[in-house]
Amino acid sequence: MKQALAEAQFFTIPGGTQGWLYPAGPGNAFSIAVVTMDGVYPQRGWSINDVCTETMYVQTGRLKVEIEEETFVLKKGDVLSILPRKKYRVRGKAATIDVITPAWNKKQNHII
């Protein structure tokens, strides 16, 4: 456990997002990120993943998540999955735990 904590990578994303990405699980089946947001992601346009599903659990705060033409308002305790090949953006102020399957790979994410 201590090794995984030591290997976590801190990240910041323009628009008010930051967090810690933990090492991938066995066989790159998943990764976990602890995220805080106060703003918008992506800062402009939409984000889209080629292969990853992102599942967000809201620990505190509120988020407005737009996926394609649908809008979801999330509050503490809510969970939402964003499937691959769906364009999305997130706005608000919240702390989340994100489970990404398969493990996060920046090359498969695009801002459009």
Protein Blocks (a to p, Z undefined) as FASTA:
>chain_A
ZZmmmmpccdddehiiacddddddehhlaccdddddeddddfbhcdddfkbccddddfbd
cddddehjbccdddehiacdddehiacddeddddddddddddddfklpccZZ
